[in-house]
Amino acid sequence: MNKDFETTLEEINASDSRYKADAYYFVMEALSYTQNKIKERRHVTGEELLSGIKELLLEKFGPMTVTVLEYWGIKSTEDFGHIVFNLVNNKVLSKTEEDKIEHFRNVYDFDEAFNRGYREKLKKKISRM
């Protein structure tokens, strides 16, 4: 990669302005988080990345997660796939032949994962106190 990330994001935004730059930065952070979690440097599948994204969102934003996602322009898990493939098409990330946008489609419901999921996680924490 011979361009800096900000320049790449400007180029992506010129052709696809659906998502804020922060969403792209977050996906890169979530990729690193997911790779660290699986404890080996290898290709991360869409499903693995979405799992890492969900955990990191809840950790960083808690009950504000859905609000943050809406601000970033993200309405479903498929939006994360579009972000990933925008990064692939701009040679920031790479993909295998098996990687498809469909792997990001309807993986989890945001309300279930982030609103109800956060409340359940909080309830477990409180019960351990």
C-alpha angles and dihedrals in degrees: 000000000000099000123073118251095249092055090049091051090051089053092048091048091052090062100028116025097169095106133051119238090249089066090059092047089049093051089053090049091047090050090055090045091051094047090051090048094054088046097222136085105242141116112298117219123227091251092051091048092050090051090052091045091054093049094046093047091053091045094049103033107018111179091003093062098103091047091051092048092050090050090052090051094250116139103159143010088265089067088063087054091054090051091049093048091047086056091046092050089052092049096246091115132021132221138202127233088259095057113103135168087238089070087070097048118113095338093147138354113247095219092050095044101040109025103033092026092055093049091050092048091049091048090054091050092050093048090055092056 
